Amino acid sequence: MSYRISLSSVLAAFVAPAAELTAGEGRFPREAVSAFGRAGLLGLTVPRESGGAGLGLSEAADVVARTARVCPATAAVLASHFAAVAAIEACGGSWVREEVAAGRHLVGLALGEDPYEAECEAEREGVCEAKRETEYEAKCEAAYERSYGRCRSVAARFADVVALRGRKRQVVAAGEADSYLWSSRPLAGRDGLTLWVVPAQASDLFVPARPGEGGPRGSATSTLHADPVLVPADVMLGRDGGGLDVLTRIVRPWLLELTAAAAGALPGPGPGPGLEPNAPLPRGRPSGQSWVVPAASCLR
């Protein structure tokens, strides 16, 4: 069955009926996410040999765009998930791969600490006054890499256990995802970042009592604290200190593409990519919502 057929069914049966409630009350679209899993859409980009659909960024962007026209919050959750899964696959997989492929696992991005730090640094260096676009992009790239290099989250290893401590801002599906792609300083050395796939049930991983922090209403975007969180050492994703390359080479391009696809699907002239020509919007779709994946502001 085509993923688009499955997607249309999920949007009509689960996403659209709950969209007003999600937007109006800020309720996380749990039933919709579960329906995406049962339809094989959470595993859309997992390789076929691991049980997924084996599709790529263009198909993921299509799913996010079509979903954004119906429920921006659900689209933001999917965008964060797809970007996290892309990082997992780029590093050779993880303990969550088969669970994602089976539709039983939602992954969130826990990367941002100071979303505007790189922009402030770029402004201090006069980046915004650069005359040529290529020069501007090059300076921004360097500013972002320096910002990531000053990651405040830390990791310390004790035998086969690692203690992660830190605070991540603007995490989509905070307290709702099954695991989080978490970044920290390396265990050894001073350069780069290290990535971890942290299970949501880990002790002392928590969302503050007043969680609201940007993102489409209902996307459960909030701060996530590790105070500290103890995880097995083998949940490290890739090599120690190699995370910055994964973020800049994989996560950022995915988030930017997914964000652009969803933004282009929001209300405007024409039917948009989520609907056939002349087809009405599904009932229950909220109006007037902006759309953004908060993590993208850290990775632009």
C-alpha positions in Angstrom: 0.0 0.0 0.0 1.3 3.5 -0.9 2.3 5.6 2.1 0.0 8.3 0.8 -3.0 6.1 1.0 -2.1 5.2 4.6 -1.5 8.9 5.3 -4.8 10.0 3.9 -6.6 7.4 6.0 -4.8 8.5 9.2 -5.4 12.2 8.6 -9.1 11.6 8.0 -9.8 9.2 10.8 -7.5 10.4 13.6 -5.8 13.7 13.0 -8.6 15.9 11.7 -11.2 14.9 14.3 -8.8 15.8 17.1 -7.2 18.9 15.5 -9.4 21.5 17.2 -9.0 19.9 20.6 -5.2 19.7 20.1 -5.0 23.4 19.1 -7.7 24.6 21.6 -6.7 22.8 24.7 -3.0 22.1 23.9 -3.6 18.4 24.2 -0.8 16.2 22.8 -2.2 14.2 19.8 -1.4 10.8 21.3 -4.0 8.9 19.3 -2.9 10.4 16.1 0.7 9.5 16.7 -0.2 6.0 17.6 -2.2 5.8 14.4 0.8 6.9 12.4 2.8 4.1 14.0 0.2 1.5 13.2 0.1 2.7 9.6 3.9 2.3 9.3 4.5 6.0 8.9 6.7 6.4 12.0 9.0 3.9 10.3 8.8 5.6 6.9 12.5 6.3 6.7 13.9 3.2 8.4 15.6 0.9 5.9 13.5 -2.0 4.6 16.0 -4.6 5.9 15.2 -3.3 9.4 11.5 -3.5 8.9 10.8 0.1 7.8 9.5 1.5 4.5 13.0 2.5 3.3 11.9 5.9 2.0 13.7 9.2 2.3 13.6 12.9 3.1 11.3 13.9 0.2 8.6 11.4 1.3 9.0 12.5 5.0 8.6 16.1 3.9 5.5 15.2 2.0 4.0 13.5 5.1 4.9 16.5 7.3 3.4 19.0 4.7 0.1 17.1 4.3 -0.2 16.7 8.1 0.6 20.4 8.7 -2.5 21.4 6.7 -4.6 19.5 9.1 -2.8 19.8 12.5 0.4 21.8 12.9 1.2 20.2 16.3 1.2 16.7 14.9 3.3 17.8 11.9 5.9 19.3 14.3 6.0 16.1 16.2 6.6 14.1 13.0 9.3 16.5 11.8 11.3 16.2 15.0 10.9 12.4 14.9 12.0 12.1 11.3 15.1 14.2 11.9 16.0 12.2 14.9 15.6 8.9 13.0 17.8 10.3 10.2 20.6 10.9 12.7 20.1 7.4 14.2 20.4 5.8 10.7 23.4 7.9 9.8 25.2 6.5 12.8 24.5 2.9 11.9 21.3 2.4 13.9 20.5 2.1 17.6 18.5 0.1 20.1 15.4 1.9 19.0 15.5 1.2 15.2 13.4 -2.0 15.2 10.9 -0.4 17.6 10.6 2.7 15.3 10.1 0.4 12.3 7.4 -1.5 14.1 5.6 1.8 14.8 5.9 1.5 18.6 8.5 4.3 19.2 8.5 8.1 18.9 11.8 9.9 19.0 12.3 13.5 20.0 15.2 15.9 19.6 16.8 17.2 22.8 19.5 19.4 21.4 18.8 23.1 22.0 20.2 25.0 24.9 20.4 28.6 23.8 18.5 28.9 20.6 19.6 32.5 19.8 23.2 32.3 21.0 24.6 31.7 17.5 22.6 34.6 16.0 23.8 36.9 18.8 27.4 35.9 18.2 27.0 36.4 14.5 25.6 39.9 15.0 28.6 40.7 17.3 30.9 39.7 14.6 29.1 41.7 12.0 27.8 38.7 10.1 24.6 40.4 9.3 26.4 43.1 7.4 28.2 40.7 5.1 27.8 41.9 1.5 27.7 38.5 -0.2 25.4 35.6 0.6 28.2 33.0 0.5 30.2 35.0 3.0 27.2 35.3 5.3 26.5 31.6 5.2 30.1 30.7 5.9 30.3 33.0 8.9 27.0 31.8 10.3 28.2 28.2 9.9 31.3 28.9 11.9 29.2 30.7 14.6 26.8 27.8 14.9 29.7 25.3 15.2 31.3 27.4 18.0 27.9 27.6 19.7 27.5 23.8 19.6 31.1 23.4 20.8 30.1 25.2 24.0 27.4 22.7 24.9 26.6 23.0 28.6 25.2 19.4 29.0 27.9 17.1 30.3 28.5 13.3 30.5 30.5 11.3 32.9 31.2 7.5 32.6 31.4 5.1 35.5 32.1 1.6 34.3 29.2 0.7 31.9 27.0 3.6 33.1 27.0 7.2 31.9 25.5 10.1 33.9 24.0 12.8 31.7 23.3 16.2 33.2 21.8 19.2 31.5 18.8 21.2 30.4 17.5 21.2 26.9 15.1 23.8 25.6 12.3 23.7 23.0 12.0 19.9 22.9 9.0 18.8 20.9 7.0 16.0 22.4 8.7 16.6 25.8 7.3 14.0 28.2 5.5 12.3 25.4 8.2 10.7 23.2 9.6 7.3 23.9 13.2 8.4 23.6 15.3 11.5 22.9 18.3 12.3 20.8 20.4 14.1 23.4 23.7 16.0 23.0 26.4 16.5 25.5 30.1 17.4 25.7 32.3 14.5 24.9 33.4 12.0 27.5 37.0 12.5 26.5 38.6 15.6 25.1 37.2 19.1 24.6 36.1 19.3 21.0 32.8 18.3 19.4 29.7 16.8 20.9 28.5 13.3 21.7 25.0 12.1 20.9 22.9 9.7 23.0 19.5 8.0 22.6 18.0 8.4 26.0 14.9 6.4 27.0 12.1 8.5 28.2 11.6 6.3 31.3 15.1 7.0 32.5 15.0 8.1 36.2 15.5 11.8 36.8 14.6 12.9 33.2 11.7 15.3 33.7 9.7 18.1 32.3 9.1 21.2 34.5 5.8 21.7 36.2 5.0 24.6 33.9 6.2 23.3 30.5 4.9 25.7 27.9 7.7 26.9 25.6 6.9 27.7 22.0 6.0 25.3 19.2 2.5 24.7 17.8 0.0 24.4 20.6 -0.4 20.8 21.5 3.1 19.7 20.4 4.2 19.4 24.0 7.2 21.7 23.3 9.0 22.3 26.6 12.3 22.2 28.5 13.7 18.8 29.4 16.0 18.3 32.4 18.5 15.6 33.2 19.5 15.9 36.9 21.4 13.6 36.3 20.1 10.8 34.1 21.9 7.4 34.3 22.0 5.4 31.1 23.9 2.4 29.7 27.1 3.5 28.0 26.0 1.7 24.8 23.2 4.2 24.2 25.9 6.5 22.7 25.1 7.2 19.1 28.2 7.0 16.9 31.6 7.9 18.3 32.4 10.1 21.2 32.9 13.6 20.0 31.4 12.9 16.6 27.9 14.4 17.2 28.5 17.9 15.8 29.2 16.5 12.3 25.9 14.5 12.5 23.9 17.6 13.6 25.3 19.8 10.8 25.4 17.2 8.1 22.1 15.3 8.8 19.8 16.8 11.4 19.9 20.4 10.3 19.3 19.7 6.6 16.4 17.4 7.5 14.8 19.9 9.9 15.2 22.8 7.4 13.6 20.7 4.6 10.7 19.5 6.8 10.1 23.0 8.2 10.0 24.5 4.7 7.7 21.8 3.4 5.2 22.3 6.3 5.4 26.1 6.0 4.6 25.9 2.3 1.5 23.8 3.1 -0.1 26.3 5.4 -3.3 28.1 4.3 -2.9 30.3 1.2 -4.0 30.3 -2.4 -4.5 27.0 -4.0 -5.0 23.5 -2.5 -1.5 23.0 -1.1 0.4 19.7 -1.1 -1.7 18.0 1.5 -4.9 17.8 -0.6 -6.0 16.9 -4.1 -7.2 19.8 -6.3 -10.7 21.1 -5.2 -10.8 18.7 -2.2 -12.1 20.3 1.0 -10.0 20.5 4.1 -10.8 17.7 6.5 -13.2 18.7 9.2 -11.7 19.8 12.5 -8.7 21.5 11.0 -7.7 24.5 13.2 -7.3 27.8 11.4 -4.7 30.6 11.9 -1.9 28.6 13.5 1.7 29.3 12.8 4.0 26.4 12.2 7.6 25.8 13.4 9.8 23.1 14.7 11.5 24.9 17.6 14.7 22.8 17.2 15.2 24.2 13.7 15.9 27.6 15.3 19.0 26.1 16.8 20.1 24.5 13.6 19.4 27.1 10.9 
